[in-house]
Amino acid sequence: MAKHIKRSIKSGLPPGTLVHIGAKSDREIRITVMDYHAGGCEEKEIKALKECVYYSDTSIVSWIDVEGLHEVEIVRQVGDCQGLHPLVLEDILNTNQRPKVEDYGDYLYIVLKMLHNGDGTGIVAEQVSLVLGSNFVISFQEGMKGDVFNPIRERLRSGKGKIREMGADYLAYALMDAVVDNYFVVLERVGERIEELEDAVMADPRPETVREIHQLKREVILLRKAVWPLREVISALERRESKLISEKVVVYLRDLYDHTIQVIDNIEASRDMLAGMLDVYLSSISNRMNEVMKFLTIIGTIFIPLTFIAGVYGMNFQNMPELHWQWGYFACLFLMALVAVFLLIYFKRKRWL
């Protein structure tokens, strides 16, 4: 799971100062461009950033994808190419943003969280920033663990669906929809882990189990922080407060809003199950402790009278007639066995055994 990101490095700096806040990486930043229209699609990778200047002046819809945010100067140059506000670039580089949408007139700035199932490390969160213009979309990714946009790229290359016939607003919707659909994949894995923990809690609760429960609760909280604000973002886009959102796309945004609500419902159900599972774990531990104490109490209760008998005849006084009796030893053992059997029968009838 993502570690806590420190923002103290920006303390005292003026607004608009570009400082990368997030995971460090030694990977090279990759910038790809897909230009498309109803008749075809052209894809290429940009090496010289000056190549991106003309994309805002063409009638063809362009998708500029930037993978990697750790090189501040490159992000600055991409922003200068498209005339992005310094505050937008500042938010792009700060990967601890809350999902939101901001209207800058000529373009919309959208922030959302892309989640992945980590390889044994829990859920990995990655910030995705979208800049939606009249005929272009710029996506900024941290580039930590790939992305979920390959189906969108394939649809653009093959011409399947309506994506080539629609505008940049539909492309932004498609990217957001891919992120939200991946939430269901993450939630399926969370559900499987919850089922495994349920079986472990009921069958053999151990200290490792409660640690796994707490770890999973932290991951569900991460999911909730990523999805709850996104509902407000999609709702704002659905209200068409910006001229960049067309009437045709509103229907798709409404469907995306429904998917987000489903994700939120699943997250809340998972939270309730984990909270109940912790109670079940504590109850199981308490019941097991009670059973142990019950068993030890029964054993102690049986041996108390036996210890008393053994203590009386272990005093070795001269005037104890049973000490010189030929059958005294066996009679004492028989009496002790009789007392033990009587107590066992009594406990059985009381249903204490």
C-alpha positions as CSV (number, residue, x, y, z in Angstrom):
1,M,0.0,0.0,0.0
2,A,1.1,3.5,-0.7
3,K,3.1,5.1,2.1
4,H,2.3,8.5,3.6
5,I,3.5,11.2,1.3
6,K,5.2,14.1,2.9
7,R,4.3,17.6,1.7
8,S,6.5,19.5,4.1
9,I,9.1,20.1,1.4
10,K,6.7,22.8,-0.1
11,S,6.3,24.7,3.1
12,G,7.0,28.4,2.5
13,L,7.2,28.2,-1.3
14,P,5.0,30.5,-3.3
15,P,1.9,29.2,-5.2
16,G,2.7,27.6,-8.5
17,T,6.2,26.4,-7.5
18,L,6.8,23.1,-9.3
19,V,8.1,20.5,-6.9
20,H,7.5,16.7,-7.4
21,I,5.8,15.2,-4.4
22,G,5.5,11.4,-4.7
23,A,7.4,8.2,-5.3
24,K,10.9,8.6,-6.8
25,S,11.7,6.8,-10.0
26,D,14.7,6.3,-12.3
27,R,12.6,5.5,-15.3
28,E,12.7,7.7,-18.3
29,I,9.5,9.8,-18.9
30,R,7.6,8.5,-21.9
31,I,5.3,10.8,-23.9
32,T,3.0,9.3,-26.6
33,V,0.5,11.0,-28.9
34,M,-2.5,9.4,-30.6
35,D,-4.2,11.6,-33.2
36,Y,-7.5,10.2,-34.5
37,H,-10.6,11.0,-36.5
38,A,-13.4,8.9,-37.9
39,G,-11.2,7.7,-40.8
40,G,-8.1,6.6,-38.9
41,C,-5.6,6.9,-36.1
42,E,-1.9,7.9,-36.0
43,E,0.3,7.0,-33.0
44,K,3.8,8.1,-32.2
45,E,6.2,8.8,-29.4
46,I,7.4,12.3,-28.8
47,K,11.1,12.9,-28.3
48,A,11.4,16.7,-28.8
49,L,8.7,18.5,-26.8
50,K,8.4,21.2,-29.4
51,E,6.5,18.7,-31.5
52,C,3.5,19.0,-29.3
53,V,2.9,22.7,-29.9
54,Y,0.5,22.3,-32.9
55,Y,-1.8,19.7,-31.3
56,S,-4.0,22.4,-29.9
57,D,-4.5,24.0,-33.3
58,T,-5.7,21.0,-35.2
59,S,-9.3,19.7,-35.8
60,I,-8.1,16.2,-35.1
61,V,-8.6,14.9,-31.6
62,S,-5.3,14.3,-29.9
63,W,-4.5,12.2,-26.8
64,I,-1.2,13.1,-25.3
65,D,-0.1,10.6,-22.6
66,V,2.7,11.5,-20.2
67,E,4.1,8.5,-18.2
68,G,6.3,9.7,-15.3
69,L,6.2,12.9,-13.2
70,H,9.6,12.8,-11.5
71,E,11.3,15.1,-14.0
72,V,9.8,18.5,-13.3
73,E,11.3,20.3,-16.2
74,I,9.7,18.0,-18.7
75,V,6.3,18.4,-17.1
76,R,6.8,22.2,-17.2
77,Q,7.5,22.0,-20.9
78,V,4.5,19.9,-21.6
79,G,2.4,22.4,-19.7
80,D,3.9,25.4,-21.6
81,C,3.2,23.6,-24.9
82,Q,-0.6,23.6,-24.1
83,G,-0.7,26.8,-22.0
84,L,-1.6,25.2,-18.7
85,H,-1.8,27.3,-15.6
86,P,1.1,27.0,-13.1
87,L,-1.3,25.9,-10.4
88,V,-2.5,23.0,-12.6
89,L,1.1,21.9,-13.1
90,E,1.7,22.2,-9.4
91,D,-1.3,19.9,-8.7
92,I,-0.1,17.5,-11.4
93,L,3.3,17.1,-9.7
94,N,1.7,16.8,-6.2
95,T,0.6,13.1,-6.3
96,N,-1.3,13.5,-3.0
97,Q,-4.3,15.2,-4.5
98,R,-7.9,14.5,-3.7
99,P,-10.0,13.5,-6.8
100,K,-11.5,16.8,-8.1
101,V,-12.4,18.7,-11.2
102,E,-11.5,22.4,-11.9
103,D,-12.8,24.5,-14.8
104,Y,-10.2,26.9,-16.4
105,G,-12.5,28.0,-19.2
106,D,-10.6,26.6,-22.2
107,Y,-9.9,23.3,-20.5
108,L,-10.9,21.1,-17.5
109,Y,-8.5,19.7,-15.0
110,I,-9.5,16.3,-13.6
111,V,-7.7,14.3,-10.9
112,L,-8.5,10.7,-10.1
113,K,-6.8,7.7,-8.5
114,M,-5.8,4.6,-10.5
115,L,-5.5,1.5,-8.3
116,H,-3.6,-1.8,-8.9
117,N,-3.3,-5.1,-7.1
118,G,0.2,-5.1,-5.9
119,D,2.4,-8.2,-6.0
120,G,2.1,-9.2,-2.3
121,T,2.2,-5.6,-1.2
122,G,-1.5,-4.8,-1.1
123,I,-3.1,-2.1,-3.2
124,V,-1.0,0.4,-5.1
125,A,-2.4,3.8,-5.8
126,E,-1.3,6.1,-8.6
127,Q,-2.5,9.5,-9.4
128,V,-3.9,10.3,-12.9
129,S,-4.4,13.9,-14.0
130,L,-6.5,14.6,-17.1
131,V,-6.6,17.9,-19.0
132,L,-9.6,18.1,-21.3
133,G,-9.6,20.7,-24.0
134,S,-11.9,21.2,-27.0
135,N,-10.0,18.7,-29.2
136,F,-7.3,17.2,-27.0
137,V,-6.8,15.3,-23.8
138,I,-3.5,15.2,-21.9
139,S,-3.1,12.4,-19.3
140,F,-0.4,12.6,-16.7
141,Q,0.5,9.3,-14.9
142,E,3.1,8.5,-12.3
143,G,4.1,5.5,-14.4
144,M,4.6,3.2,-11.4
145,K,2.9,0.0,-12.5
146,G,1.6,0.5,-16.0
147,D,-1.9,1.7,-16.6
148,V,-5.4,0.5,-17.5
149,F,-5.7,2.4,-20.8
150,N,-4.6,-0.4,-23.2
151,P,-8.2,-1.2,-24.1
152,I,-8.7,2.4,-25.1
153,R,-5.6,2.4,-27.2
154,E,-6.8,-0.8,-29.0
155,R,-10.2,0.7,-29.7
156,L,-8.5,3.7,-31.2
157,R,-6.2,1.6,-33.4
158,S,-8.9,-0.8,-34.6
159,G,-11.8,1.8,-34.8
160,K,-14.1,-0.3,-32.7
161,G,-16.9,1.4,-30.9
162,K,-17.8,5.1,-31.1
163,I,-14.6,6.5,-29.8
164,R,-13.2,7.7,-33.2
165,E,-16.5,9.4,-34.1
166,M,-16.8,11.3,-30.8
167,G,-14.9,14.2,-29.4
168,A,-12.3,14.8,-26.8
169,D,-14.9,14.7,-24.0
170,Y,-15.8,11.2,-24.9
171,L,-12.1,10.2,-24.8
172,A,-11.9,11.7,-21.3
173,Y,-15.0,9.7,-20.3
174,A,-13.4,6.5,-21.7
175,L,-10.2,7.0,-19.7
176,M,-12.2,7.6,-16.5
177,D,-14.4,4.6,-17.2
178,A,-11.3,2.4,-17.6
179,V,-10.1,3.6,-14.2
180,V,-13.5,3.0,-12.5
181,D,-13.8,-0.5,-14.2
182,N,-10.5,-1.4,-12.7
183,Y,-11.8,-0.6,-9.3
184,F,-14.1,-3.7,-9.7
185,V,-11.0,-5.8,-10.4
186,V,-9.3,-4.5,-7.2
187,L,-12.5,-5.1,-5.2
188,E,-12.8,-8.7,-6.4
189,R,-9.4,-9.4,-5.0
190,V,-10.3,-7.7,-1.8
191,G,-13.4,-9.8,-1.6
192,E,-11.4,-13.0,-2.1
193,R,-9.0,-12.0,0.7
194,I,-12.0,-11.3,3.0
195,E,-13.4,-14.7,2.3
196,E,-10.0,-16.3,3.1
197,L,-9.8,-14.3,6.3
198,E,-13.3,-15.3,7.3
199,D,-12.4,-19.0,7.1
200,A,-9.2,-18.4,9.0
201,V,-11.0,-16.5,11.8
202,M,-13.6,-19.2,12.2
203,A,-11.2,-22.2,11.9
204,D,-8.0,-21.1,13.5
205,P,-7.7,-17.5,14.7
206,R,-4.1,-16.4,15.2
207,P,-2.3,-13.1,15.8
208,E,-1.2,-13.1,12.1
209,T,-4.9,-13.1,11.2
210,V,-5.7,-9.9,13.0
211,R,-2.7,-8.2,11.4
212,E,-4.0,-9.2,8.0
213,I,-7.4,-7.8,9.0
214,H,-5.9,-4.4,9.9
215,Q,-3.9,-4.4,6.7
216,L,-7.0,-5.0,4.7
217,K,-8.9,-2.4,6.5
218,R,-6.2,0.2,5.6
219,E,-6.5,-0.8,2.0
220,V,-10.3,-0.5,2.0
221,I,-9.8,3.0,3.5
222,L,-7.5,3.8,0.6
223,L,-10.2,2.6,-1.8
224,R,-12.8,4.8,-0.1
225,K,-10.6,7.9,-0.2
226,A,-10.1,7.3,-3.9
227,V,-13.7,6.7,-4.9
228,W,-15.9,8.8,-2.6
229,P,-14.6,12.2,-4.0
230,L,-14.8,10.8,-7.6
231,R,-18.6,10.7,-7.3
232,E,-18.6,14.4,-6.9
233,V,-16.3,14.8,-9.9
234,I,-18.5,12.8,-12.2
235,S,-21.6,14.5,-10.9
236,A,-20.1,17.9,-11.7
237,L,-19.3,16.8,-15.2
238,E,-22.7,15.3,-15.7
239,R,-24.4,18.7,-14.9
240,R,-22.7,20.2,-18.0
241,E,-21.4,23.3,-16.2
242,S,-18.6,23.4,-18.8
243,K,-19.0,24.0,-22.5
244,L,-16.5,21.2,-23.1
245,I,-19.0,18.5,-22.2
246,S,-21.4,17.7,-24.9
247,E,-25.0,16.4,-24.5
248,K,-24.0,13.1,-26.1
249,V,-21.5,12.4,-23.4
250,V,-23.8,13.1,-20.5
251,V,-25.6,9.8,-20.9
252,Y,-22.2,8.0,-20.6
253,L,-21.2,10.0,-17.6
254,R,-24.5,9.1,-16.0
255,D,-23.7,5.4,-16.5
256,L,-20.2,6.1,-15.1
257,Y,-21.8,7.7,-12.1
258,D,-23.9,4.5,-11.5
259,H,-20.7,2.4,-11.7
260,T,-19.1,4.6,-9.1
261,I,-22.0,4.2,-6.8
262,Q,-21.8,0.4,-7.1
263,V,-18.1,0.6,-6.2
264,I,-18.9,2.7,-3.2
265,D,-21.5,0.2,-2.1
266,N,-19.1,-2.6,-2.4
267,I,-16.5,-0.7,-0.4
268,E,-18.9,0.0,2.4
269,A,-19.9,-3.7,2.4
270,S,-16.3,-4.7,2.7
271,R,-15.7,-2.2,5.5
272,D,-18.7,-3.6,7.5
273,M,-17.5,-7.2,6.9
274,L,-14.0,-6.4,8.1
275,A,-15.4,-4.6,11.2
276,G,-17.6,-7.6,11.9
277,M,-14.7,-10.0,11.3
278,L,-12.5,-8.2,13.9
279,D,-15.4,-8.7,16.4
280,V,-15.6,-12.4,15.4
281,Y,-11.9,-12.7,15.9
282,L,-12.0,-11.2,19.4
283,S,-15.0,-13.4,20.2
284,S,-13.2,-16.5,19.0
285,I,-10.2,-15.7,21.1
286,S,-12.3,-15.0,24.1
287,N,-14.3,-18.3,23.6
288,R,-11.1,-20.2,23.2
289,M,-9.7,-18.7,26.4
290,N,-13.0,-19.5,28.2
291,E,-12.8,-23.1,27.0
292,V,-9.2,-23.4,28.3
293,M,-10.2,-21.8,31.6
294,K,-13.2,-24.1,31.9
295,F,-11.1,-27.2,31.3
296,L,-8.4,-26.1,33.8
297,T,-11.1,-25.2,36.4
298,I,-12.7,-28.7,36.0
299,I,-9.3,-30.4,36.4
300,G,-8.5,-28.2,39.4
301,T,-11.9,-28.9,41.0
302,I,-11.4,-32.7,40.6
303,F,-8.0,-32.6,42.1
304,I,-8.9,-30.4,45.1
305,P,-10.6,-33.2,47.1
306,L,-8.0,-35.7,45.9
307,T,-5.2,-33.4,47.1
308,F,-7.1,-33.0,50.4
309,I,-7.3,-36.8,50.9
310,A,-3.6,-37.2,49.9
311,G,-2.7,-34.4,52.3
312,V,-4.5,-35.9,55.3
313,Y,-3.0,-39.3,54.9
314,G,0.4,-37.8,54.2
315,M,0.8,-36.3,57.7
316,N,2.2,-39.6,59.1
317,F,0.8,-39.2,62.7
318,Q,1.3,-42.2,64.9
319,N,-2.4,-42.5,66.0
320,M,-3.8,-42.7,62.4
321,P,-5.2,-46.3,62.3
322,E,-5.5,-46.3,58.5
323,L,-1.7,-46.1,58.2
324,H,-1.2,-49.6,59.7
325,W,-4.2,-51.2,58.0
326,Q,-3.3,-53.8,55.4
327,W,-5.8,-52.5,52.8
328,G,-5.4,-48.8,53.7
329,Y,-3.4,-47.8,50.7
330,F,-5.8,-49.4,48.2
331,A,-8.8,-48.1,50.1
332,C,-7.4,-44.6,49.9
333,L,-6.9,-44.9,46.1
334,F,-10.4,-46.3,45.7
335,L,-11.8,-43.4,47.6
336,M,-9.9,-40.9,45.5
337,A,-11.1,-42.6,42.3
338,L,-14.6,-42.7,43.5
339,V,-14.6,-39.0,44.3
340,A,-13.2,-38.2,40.8
341,V,-15.8,-40.3,39.1
342,F,-18.6,-38.7,41.2
343,L,-17.4,-35.2,40.2
344,L,-17.2,-36.1,36.5
345,I,-20.7,-37.5,36.6
346,Y,-21.9,-34.4,38.4
347,F,-20.2,-32.1,35.9
348,K,-21.7,-34.1,33.0
349,R,-25.2,-33.8,34.4
350,K,-24.7,-30.0,34.8
351,R,-23.6,-29.9,31.2
352,W,-20.3,-28.4,32.1
353,L,-18.5,-31.0,30.1
